[in-house]
Amino acid sequence: MNRKITIIGVPLDLGADRRGVDMGPSAIRCAGIQSKLEKLGYHVYDEGDIVVHRPQSYGEFGSTLKYLHEIARVCEKLKERVSTVISKKHFPLILGGDHSLAFGTIAGVMQQKQSVGVIWFDSHADMNTSLTTPSGNIHGMSLAIALGVGHPELVGIGGSTKKIDPSKTVIIGARSLDEGERNLIRKLGVNVFTMHDIDRLGMAKVMNDAIRIVTKNTEGVHLSLDVDGLDPKDAPGVGTPIIGGISYREGHLAMELLAESGCVTSAEFVEVNPILDHLNRTAKVAVELMGSLFGEKIL
Protein backbone atom coordinates (compact mmCIF):
# COMPACT_ATOMS: atom_id res chain seq x y z
CA MET A 1 0.00 0.00 0.00
CA ASN A 2 1.14 3.57 -0.74
CA ARG A 3 3.37 4.83 2.12
CA LYS A 4 2.30 8.46 1.64
CA ILE A 5 -1.17 9.31 2.95
CA THR A 6 -2.95 12.64 2.56
CA ILE A 7 -5.85 13.29 4.93
CA ILE A 8 -8.72 15.52 3.79
CA GLY A 9 -11.52 16.42 6.21
CA VAL A 10 -15.02 17.11 4.92
CA PRO A 11 -17.19 18.49 7.77
CA LEU A 12 -20.40 18.00 5.81
CA ASP A 13 -23.74 17.52 7.56
CA LEU A 14 -26.10 18.78 4.85
CA GLY A 15 -26.53 15.40 3.22
CA ALA A 16 -27.78 13.94 6.49
CA ASP A 17 -29.59 17.16 7.49
CA ARG A 18 -28.49 16.54 11.05
CA ARG A 19 -25.96 18.51 13.06
CA GLY A 20 -23.05 16.80 14.74
CA VAL A 21 -21.72 14.68 11.89
CA ASP A 22 -19.88 17.80 10.69
CA MET A 23 -17.67 17.32 13.76
CA GLY A 24 -16.65 13.84 12.58
CA PRO A 25 -13.29 14.85 11.07
CA SER A 26 -12.26 16.58 14.30
CA ALA A 27 -13.38 13.60 16.38
CA ILE A 28 -11.35 11.19 14.24
CA ARG A 29 -8.30 13.42 14.46
CA CYS A 30 -8.71 13.67 18.25
CA ALA A 31 -8.88 9.86 18.37
CA GLY A 32 -5.32 9.79 17.04
CA ILE A 33 -5.49 8.87 13.37
CA GLN A 34 -2.27 10.64 12.38
CA SER A 35 -0.15 9.13 15.17
CA LYS A 36 -1.67 5.70 14.46
CA LEU A 37 -0.63 5.84 10.81
CA GLU A 38 2.79 7.27 11.54
CA LYS A 39 3.51 4.45 13.98
CA LEU A 40 2.73 2.06 11.14
CA GLY A 41 5.46 3.70 9.07
CA TYR A 42 3.41 6.01 6.85
CA HIS A 43 4.20 9.59 5.94
CA VAL A 44 1.01 11.50 6.74
CA TYR A 45 0.03 14.90 5.35
CA ASP A 46 -3.10 16.51 6.78
CA GLU A 47 -4.54 19.09 4.38
CA GLY A 48 -7.20 20.24 6.84
CA ASP A 49 -10.88 20.58 6.01
CA ILE A 50 -12.85 21.67 2.98
CA VAL A 51 -15.01 24.66 3.91
CA VAL A 52 -18.73 23.91 4.03
CA HIS A 53 -21.34 26.69 4.10
CA ARG A 54 -24.77 26.16 5.64
CA PRO A 55 -27.58 27.66 3.53
CA GLN A 56 -30.57 29.19 5.28
CA SER A 57 -33.00 26.92 3.43
CA TYR A 58 -33.09 23.70 1.44
CA GLY A 59 -33.19 25.66 -1.82
CA GLU A 60 -35.27 25.28 -4.95
CA PHE A 61 -35.72 21.50 -4.66
CA GLY A 62 -37.09 21.67 -1.12
CA SER A 63 -37.42 18.37 0.69
CA THR A 64 -36.72 16.27 -2.42
CA LEU A 65 -33.03 17.15 -2.74
CA LYS A 66 -32.01 19.04 0.39
CA TYR A 67 -29.12 21.52 0.03
CA LEU A 68 -28.41 20.31 -3.50
CA HIS A 69 -26.22 23.19 -4.68
CA GLU A 70 -23.94 23.42 -1.62
CA ILE A 71 -23.41 19.66 -1.52
CA ALA A 72 -22.55 19.78 -5.23
CA ARG A 73 -20.07 22.63 -4.60
CA VAL A 74 -18.36 20.77 -1.74
CA CYS A 75 -18.13 17.55 -3.77
CA GLU A 76 -16.67 19.45 -6.72
CA LYS A 77 -13.95 20.82 -4.43
CA LEU A 78 -13.37 17.37 -2.97
CA LYS A 79 -13.09 15.89 -6.46
CA GLU A 80 -10.34 18.37 -7.31
CA ARG A 81 -8.45 17.73 -4.07
CA VAL A 82 -8.61 13.94 -4.40
CA SER A 83 -7.51 14.03 -8.02
CA THR A 84 -4.51 16.20 -7.10
CA VAL A 85 -3.55 13.91 -4.20
CA ILE A 86 -3.56 10.84 -6.46
CA SER A 87 -1.58 12.67 -9.15
CA LYS A 88 1.14 13.18 -6.51
CA LYS A 89 1.18 9.42 -5.86
CA HIS A 90 -0.35 9.80 -2.39
CA PHE A 91 -3.17 7.73 -0.88
CA PRO A 92 -6.25 9.94 -0.26
CA LEU A 93 -7.90 9.29 3.11
CA ILE A 94 -11.13 11.24 3.52
CA LEU A 95 -12.68 11.90 6.93
CA GLY A 96 -16.41 12.66 7.06
CA GLY A 97 -18.83 14.16 7.50
CA ASP A 98 -21.90 12.48 6.08
CA HIS A 99 -21.88 9.95 3.25
CA SER A 100 -22.99 12.42 0.56
CA LEU A 101 -19.33 13.33 0.18
CA ALA A 102 -18.60 9.92 -1.36
CA PHE A 103 -19.50 10.78 -4.93
CA GLY A 104 -17.05 13.69 -4.73
CA THR A 105 -14.29 11.37 -3.58
CA ILE A 106 -15.08 8.79 -6.25
CA ALA A 107 -15.27 11.46 -8.96
CA GLY A 108 -11.76 12.55 -7.96
CA VAL A 109 -10.49 8.98 -8.11
CA MET A 110 -12.05 8.51 -11.54
CA GLN A 111 -10.15 11.55 -12.86
CA GLN A 112 -6.95 9.54 -12.40
CA LYS A 113 -8.03 5.94 -13.04
CA GLN A 114 -9.94 4.30 -15.87
CA SER A 115 -11.55 1.53 -13.82
CA VAL A 116 -12.03 1.34 -10.06
CA GLY A 117 -13.68 -1.29 -7.89
CA VAL A 118 -15.74 -0.03 -4.96
CA ILE A 119 -16.48 -1.64 -1.60
CA TRP A 120 -19.39 0.13 0.09
CA PHE A 121 -19.34 -0.89 3.76
CA ASP A 122 -22.72 0.27 5.07
CA SER A 123 -25.98 -0.76 6.67
CA HIS A 124 -27.76 1.13 3.85
CA ALA A 125 -27.41 0.94 0.09
CA ASP A 126 -27.49 4.74 -0.42
CA MET A 127 -29.14 4.12 -3.77
CA ASN A 128 -32.22 6.29 -3.55
CA THR A 129 -33.02 9.04 -6.06
CA SER A 130 -35.20 12.14 -5.88
CA LEU A 131 -38.08 9.92 -7.03
CA THR A 132 -37.66 7.24 -4.36
CA THR A 133 -36.16 9.03 -1.35
CA PRO A 134 -38.29 8.95 1.81
CA SER A 135 -36.32 11.84 3.36
CA GLY A 136 -34.72 14.00 0.67
CA ASN A 137 -31.35 13.49 2.35
CA ILE A 138 -28.65 13.23 -0.30
CA HIS A 139 -26.44 10.97 1.85
CA GLY A 140 -28.98 8.27 1.00
CA MET A 141 -28.36 8.79 -2.74
CA SER A 142 -24.55 8.91 -2.93
CA LEU A 143 -23.87 5.45 -4.36
CA ALA A 144 -26.59 5.88 -6.99
CA ILE A 145 -24.96 9.17 -8.02
CA ALA A 146 -21.52 7.55 -8.19
CA LEU A 147 -23.07 4.97 -10.52
CA GLY A 148 -24.50 7.73 -12.73
CA VAL A 149 -28.10 7.82 -11.52
CA GLY A 150 -29.46 11.04 -10.05
CA HIS A 151 -29.81 14.77 -10.55
CA PRO A 152 -27.62 16.09 -13.40
CA GLU A 153 -25.83 18.62 -11.18
CA LEU A 154 -24.62 15.79 -8.94
CA VAL A 155 -24.05 13.13 -11.59
CA GLY A 156 -22.14 15.67 -13.68
CA ILE A 157 -19.40 16.12 -11.07
CA GLY A 158 -16.28 14.66 -12.63
CA GLY A 159 -18.04 14.06 -15.94
CA SER A 160 -21.24 12.12 -16.48
CA THR A 161 -19.44 9.31 -18.34
CA LYS A 162 -16.69 8.69 -15.77
CA LYS A 163 -18.69 6.58 -13.35
CA ILE A 164 -18.05 3.36 -11.50
CA ASP A 165 -19.10 0.00 -12.91
CA PRO A 166 -21.97 -1.66 -10.98
CA SER A 167 -20.53 -5.10 -11.72
CA LYS A 168 -17.38 -4.04 -9.84
CA THR A 169 -19.26 -2.47 -6.93
CA VAL A 170 -19.97 -4.41 -3.74
CA ILE A 171 -22.16 -3.37 -0.80
CA ILE A 172 -21.26 -5.16 2.45
CA GLY A 173 -23.38 -5.25 5.60
CA ALA A 174 -26.69 -4.02 4.17
CA ARG A 175 -29.67 -4.51 6.46
CA SER A 176 -31.97 -1.53 5.79
CA LEU A 177 -33.04 -1.08 2.17
CA ASP A 178 -35.89 0.95 0.70
CA GLU A 179 -37.99 -0.56 -2.07
CA GLY A 180 -36.71 1.90 -4.64
CA GLU A 181 -33.15 0.92 -3.74
CA ARG A 182 -33.92 -2.77 -4.14
CA ASN A 183 -35.28 -2.10 -7.61
CA LEU A 184 -32.26 -0.05 -8.66
CA ILE A 185 -29.82 -2.64 -7.28
CA ARG A 186 -31.49 -5.32 -9.38
CA LYS A 187 -31.67 -3.09 -12.46
CA LEU A 188 -27.99 -2.10 -12.37
CA GLY A 189 -26.62 -5.42 -11.13
CA VAL A 190 -24.78 -4.13 -8.05
CA ASN A 191 -23.35 -6.90 -5.87
CA VAL A 192 -24.72 -6.97 -2.31
CA PHE A 193 -23.70 -9.05 0.71
CA THR A 194 -26.39 -8.45 3.32
CA MET A 195 -26.12 -9.29 7.00
CA HIS A 196 -27.89 -12.54 6.13
CA ASP A 197 -25.01 -13.42 3.82
CA ILE A 198 -22.42 -12.51 6.46
CA ASP A 199 -24.24 -14.62 9.06
CA ARG A 200 -24.55 -17.55 6.68
CA LEU A 201 -21.16 -17.45 4.93
CA GLY A 202 -18.93 -15.72 7.45
CA MET A 203 -17.00 -12.49 6.98
CA ALA A 204 -13.90 -14.18 5.57
CA LYS A 205 -15.84 -15.77 2.69
CA VAL A 206 -17.75 -12.56 2.01
CA MET A 207 -14.58 -10.48 1.88
CA ASN A 208 -12.70 -12.94 -0.29
CA ASP A 209 -15.59 -12.95 -2.76
CA ALA A 210 -15.89 -9.15 -2.63
CA ILE A 211 -12.15 -8.66 -3.22
CA ARG A 212 -12.29 -11.01 -6.20
CA ILE A 213 -15.16 -8.99 -7.70
CA VAL A 214 -13.69 -5.51 -7.21
CA THR A 215 -10.14 -6.35 -8.31
CA LYS A 216 -11.02 -7.98 -11.63
CA ASN A 217 -9.67 -5.72 -14.40
CA THR A 218 -9.50 -2.63 -12.18
CA GLU A 219 -6.68 -0.21 -11.34
CA GLY A 220 -7.44 -0.23 -7.64
CA VAL A 221 -10.24 -0.30 -5.10
CA HIS A 222 -11.99 2.53 -3.27
CA LEU A 223 -13.27 1.75 0.23
CA SER A 224 -16.25 3.78 1.38
CA LEU A 225 -16.90 2.91 5.01
CA ASP A 226 -19.93 4.21 6.86
CA VAL A 227 -19.48 3.44 10.55
CA ASP A 228 -23.20 2.61 10.83
CA GLY A 229 -22.28 -0.61 9.03
CA LEU A 230 -21.12 -1.73 12.46
CA ASP A 231 -23.59 -2.73 15.13
CA PRO A 232 -24.66 0.24 17.31
CA LYS A 233 -23.33 -1.46 20.43
CA ASP A 234 -19.84 -1.08 18.94
CA ALA A 235 -20.37 2.23 17.11
CA PRO A 236 -23.14 4.17 18.88
CA GLY A 237 -22.24 7.63 17.53
CA VAL A 238 -24.10 7.51 14.21
CA GLY A 239 -27.20 9.27 12.92
CA THR A 240 -29.03 6.21 11.60
CA PRO A 241 -28.22 3.26 13.89
CA ILE A 242 -29.61 -0.11 12.79
CA ILE A 243 -29.33 -3.04 15.20
CA GLY A 244 -27.95 -6.38 14.04
CA GLY A 245 -24.88 -5.07 12.26
CA ILE A 246 -21.30 -6.12 11.67
CA SER A 247 -19.44 -6.80 14.91
CA TYR A 248 -16.30 -4.99 15.97
CA ARG A 249 -14.20 -8.09 15.33
CA GLU A 250 -15.84 -8.80 11.95
CA GLY A 251 -15.05 -5.22 10.95
CA HIS A 252 -11.41 -5.72 11.83
CA LEU A 253 -11.26 -8.98 9.89
CA ALA A 254 -12.70 -7.22 6.84
CA MET A 255 -10.04 -4.49 7.06
CA GLU A 256 -7.26 -7.02 7.68
CA LEU A 257 -8.21 -9.00 4.59
CA LEU A 258 -8.25 -5.81 2.52
CA ALA A 259 -4.79 -4.98 3.88
CA GLU A 260 -3.50 -8.45 2.95
CA SER A 261 -4.87 -8.06 -0.57
CA GLY A 262 -3.11 -4.73 -1.04
CA CYS A 263 -5.91 -3.63 -3.35
CA VAL A 264 -7.22 -0.48 -1.66
CA THR A 265 -5.95 2.74 -3.27
CA SER A 266 -8.29 5.30 -1.67
CA ALA A 267 -10.69 5.36 1.27
CA GLU A 268 -13.18 7.40 3.23
CA PHE A 269 -14.60 6.89 6.72
CA VAL A 270 -17.89 8.70 7.26
CA GLU A 271 -20.91 9.34 9.50
CA VAL A 272 -19.10 9.62 12.85
CA ASN A 273 -21.35 11.89 14.95
CA PRO A 274 -19.67 12.78 18.27
CA ILE A 275 -22.82 14.47 19.60
CA LEU A 276 -24.54 11.08 19.60
CA ASP A 277 -21.45 9.24 20.83
CA HIS A 278 -20.09 8.19 24.22
CA LEU A 279 -16.59 9.54 25.06
CA ASN A 280 -15.62 9.58 21.35
CA ARG A 281 -16.00 5.81 21.24
CA THR A 282 -17.13 5.61 17.60
CA ALA A 283 -14.29 7.80 16.33
CA LYS A 284 -11.85 5.58 18.23
CA VAL A 285 -13.36 2.51 16.58
CA ALA A 286 -13.00 4.19 13.17
CA VAL A 287 -9.32 4.87 13.89
CA GLU A 288 -8.79 1.27 15.02
CA LEU A 289 -10.37 0.00 11.79
CA MET A 290 -8.14 2.31 9.78
CA GLY A 291 -5.18 0.82 11.61
CA SER A 292 -6.17 -2.65 10.42
CA LEU A 293 -6.79 -1.37 6.87
CA PHE A 294 -3.27 0.04 6.77
CA GLY A 295 -1.60 -3.10 8.03
CA GLU A 296 -1.73 -3.10 11.83
CA LYS A 297 -1.66 -6.64 13.20
CA ILE A 298 -2.16 -8.25 16.60
CA LEU A 299 1.15 -10.12 16.31
Secondary structure, DSSP 8 states (H G I E B T S, - for coil): --SEEEEEEE---TTTT-TTGGGHHHHHHHTTHHHHHHHTT-EEEEEEE------SS--TTTTTSTTHHHHHHHHHHHHHHHHHHHHTT-EEEEEES-GGGHHHHHHHHHHH-S--EEEEE-SS-----TTT-SS--GGGTHHHHHTT-S-HHHHTTT-TT----GGGEEEEEE----HHHHHHHHHHT-EEEEHHHHHHH-HHHHHHHHHHHHHTT-S-EEEEEEGGGB-TTT----SS--SS-B-HHHHHHHHHHHHHHT-EEEEEEE---GGGSSTTHHHHHHHHHHHHHTT----
